[in-house]
Amino acid sequence: MITRIIVAFGAVVAIVVAALIGGSVPGLQPIFGVVLPYVAFAVFLVGFALKVVNWAKSPVPFRIPTTAGQEFSLPWIKWSKIENPSTTGGVIMRMFFEVCCFRSLFRNMRTDLRSGWLIHHPTKWLWLLALGFHYSFLIIALRHLRLFVQPVPGFVETLDAVDGMFQIGIPPIYLTDIIILLALTGLLIRRLFLPKMRFMSLVADYFPLFLILGIVITGLLMRFVYRVDITAVKALANGIASFHPVMPKGIGTIFFVHIALVSTLLAYFPFSKLMHMGGVFMSPTRNLANTNRMEYHENPWRKPPKFHSYEEYEDMYRDYMKEAGLPLERE
């Protein structure tokens, strides 16, 4: 189990070292600053699309939604319209709460054996960590649009103002920076120190955590410790977005470490468990209405059975029937 942690952490360290070396050599900077982001983004788009198309082509002949409430039956029995939907509107509401509020994770229960008793208790702290991480990551990604788009959209400026409203120091500390750092640390501690989670966790579980943690840390280092030329960074980002890349001088080596980690995350995304971002919309356990009692669902891929007449049956088993002394219609 320790080997999995070392391998995942070592892979992230190797990326950091390679980016430090490449970012300090002027001849290699275009590779890390331009070529690598383009390749990573292309892999992300193609891999994401192929994954979703492959899921969409998978046959789902029967209704298999996960139910968490009373199914619609008799009119006088109260039924759960969202937790066990039987209409398209109910499915849409269920998907909304699942995607935006992590409803199933909110209901998650932990089971422990204590003094011979099975104890079930909620794990709302895990729900809070996951919610804080995902929303912080989303807001940070939207804030970064100001580097790629000119003029900056109004909603990005509003997010930036609200996120840094406390104006703690110069430059201001963003709330999402604090939340995502705490959430990632909590999720990593959960995998490292809970025995059951440590036993089940693989390299594919540790690697994204270390990778995203590296992205957050290098981003904070660029903002507060190793200051980079933000004008040069915006020129590079605008050039990449407009497909007219330029490589300004004096950006700073730490920037190339940050961009290498982000590019690795993009390229790794379609082949990892992070694809639950797209998979949640394609999951038949979530996106189907529970109409099993209302409609007959025929499997369109079921081959029709081949029936035999009694004459054919007797011809097939004539010798066995004769040996057993069973009567035959014809010899």
N, C-alpha and C positions, 0 to 999 in steps of 0.2 A: 504494500500500500504506500509506503514511503517512496518507493521507486516511481510511482505514478506522479507524485507531487514534484519530485526532483526533475523528472523528464519534462513536465509541463513548465515548471519555472525555468529550467535550463533552456528550453526553446525560446521563451520570451527574452531571456538574457542574451542569447545568441543573436536575436534580431536587433536588440539594442546595441550590442557591440558592433555588428555589421553596419548599422546606420551611423554610429559614431565615427567609424573609420571612413565610410563613404562620404559622410557629410563634411569631413575635414579635408577631403581631397577635392579641389575644384573640378577636376575632370570627371569625377563620379557623381557630383551633385545633380546634374540633369537626370541621371538614372533614378536616383532616389526621390527627386523633387517633381519629375514630369513623367518619365516612363512607368515607374512603379505605380503611381496613382491611376494612370490610364489602364494599365493591364489589370490591376485589382478591380477597378470599377467595371470593366468589360466582363471579367470572370463572375463578378457579383450579379450583373444583369442577366447574363446568359444562364448561369447556374440557377439563379432564382426562378427564371422563367421556365426552364426545363423541369425543375422540381415541381412547380405548380401544375404544369401541363401534365406531367406524369401522374400526379395525384388526381387531376380532373378526369383522366382517362381510366382510372381504376373503377371496375364495376362495383356498384352498390345496389344489388337487386332488392334488398330488404331494408326496412326501417329499423335502425339500430341506435336510436338516440339514448343518451344517458339520462335517466329520469331521476328527479330529486323532489318529487311532489306527487299529489293525487292526480291520476289520469282522468281525462274527461270521460264520463260514463252517463249516469242518470242525471236528469236536470236538477234534482233536489240534493245531489251530492256536490259539495263545494270542491272545485278543482283548481289546480295551480296553473294559471295561464302562462306563466313565464318559466317556471321550473320544469314543467311537463307540458310544453306547448303542443297544441293540435292544429294551429293555424299559422299562416305565414307571418302574420303580425307578431304572434307570440315568439316565433323563432327569431325575428329581427330584434325584439326586445331582449331575448335571452342572449343573443350574440353581442348586443351592445353592452350589457352588464358584464359579460365574460371578458370582452376585449378591453373595455374602459375601466372596469372596477375589479377584475380578477375574482369574479363571484365564486367560482369553484374553489379557488385557493382560500377565500375568506371562510368557507365552510370546512376547510381541512381540519382533521382531528389527528392528534398524536396518541398512539397506544403504547403504554408501558406496563411492564409486569412488576408490581410492587408488593412485596410481602405475600406473594401467592395470588394477588388480585390483579385482574386486567383493568387498568385505569385509562379512560379516554378523556382527553382534555384538549381544548382548542389551542391552535398555534397562530394566534393573530399577529405575533411579532414577525413571523415569516411573511405574512401577507403585507405588513407595513414595509418591510425591507424590500420586497419585490415591487410594490407600488411606488415607493420612493425612488428606487433605482430606475425603473422604466420611464417614469414621467420626467425625472431629472435628465436622463439620457436624451429623451425626445426634445426637451426644451433647449438643452445644450446644442443639439444638432440643428435646431431651428435658428438659434442665435448665430451659428456659424454661417448662415446664409448671407450675412452682411459682408463676408469676405468674398463671396462669389457673385453677388447681384448688385448692380448699380443702376438706378438708385436703390437704396435699402428699403424694402417693403415696410409699410407702417406697422404691421403686426409684429415684425421682428424688433423694431424700435420699442414697441410697447412691452414685449417680453423682456427685453434687455433692461428697461427701466424698472419693471416690477421685480425682476430677479435680483437686481442690485439696489433695491430701494433703501436698504439700511446704510449704504455708503460707508461701510466700515473700512477706513484706510483709503489710500490712493496707490494703485487703482482699487476700486471697490471690490469687495468680496461678494461673489454671487451665492445666493442661497442654494442653488442647484449643485454648485461645486461641493459645498459642505455635505448636502444630503447624499449625493452619489458616492462620495468617499466613505461616509458612514455606512451606507447600504452595502457597498461592495465589501467593506471590511467585515460587516456582520455576516454576509453570505459566505465569505471565505472562512471565517471562524466556525460557522456552522458545519462546513464540510471537513474542517481540520480537526475539530475537537469533539464532535458527536460521533461515538463509535459506529453506530449503524450507518450514518452518512459517509463516514470515512471508508467503511468496508464496501459500500456500493459505488463510491465515486471512482470514475475512470480518468485517464489523461484528458479525454474529451470534455470532462466536467471542470477540471482545474484550469486547463489552458485558456478558455475564454475569460475566466475570472482574472487570471494573472495578466492577460492581454489588455482587457479593458481597464484594469487597475493601473497598468503601465501607461495607457493613454491618458487617464485622468491625472496621474502624477506628473507626467511630462508636460501636460497642458498647464498645470498649476506652476511648475517650475518656470515655464516660459513667461508666465504672467507676473510672478512675484520674485523670482530669483535671477534666472538667466534671461534678461530682457532681450527680445528679438526686435528687429526692425519691422514694425507692423505694416508700414507702407510697402516694404518689399514683399512681405507675405501676401498682402492684398493684391499686389501686382501679379504675383505668381498665381494666386487663386483665380483672379479674373482671366488670366491668360489660359489657364487650364479649362475653365468653364466655357470660354469662347473659342476653344480649339486653336488658339494662337499663343502657345506657351512661351514664356520668357523666363530666364533664370537670373533674377537680380542678384547682385553681390551683397555680401555682408548680412545674410539672413540670420545665421547662427546655427551651430551644429545641433543644438537641442531640437530645433525645428525639424530636422531630417529624421531624428529619432521618433518624434511624434508622428510624422507623416508615414514613416515606415510601419509603425504599429497600427495606425489607422488603415493603411493599405492591406496589411496582413489580416486584419479583422474583416474587411470587405471581401477579400478573396476566400477566406475561410468560411464565411457566413453560410453559403448555400450547402456546404458539406457537413454542417455541424448541427447540434441540437438547437442552435439559435434560429433555425428555420421554423420553429414553432410560431414565429411572427406571421408567416404565411400559412402554416399548416392549420392554425386554429380556424381559419375560414373554410378550409377544405375538409374538416373533420366531420364525417357523417354522424358521429355521436353528439355533435352540437348543432349542425346546420339542417337537420331534418325534423319535421314535425312528427309527433307520435300519433300516427293514425292507424295503428295496427288493428284496432278493434272496429274501425269505421270502414276500412277499405281492404279489399283482397289484393295483396301484392304478389304478382306472379313473377317468378324468376325468368327474365327474357333469355337467359343463356342456358336454361334447362333443356336438355335434349328429350324429345318425346320418347316414352318407353316403347320397346318393341314387344308386342303381344304375340303369343303362340296359340294356335288352335289346338284342340285336343289331339287331332290327327298328327300334327307336327310334334306335340309333346310325346305321343306314343312312339313315333318314329325315332325320336332322340333317345328314349330310355327303354326301348323294346326289350333288349337283352336283359337289363336289370329287372324289369317287371316280370319277364318270363321266369327268370331265376328265382324271384321272390314268390312266384305262384299267383301273381295278380292276373285278373281276367283281361284279355285283350280283345278289342273289337275286331281286329283283323290279324291274321297270322302273317 
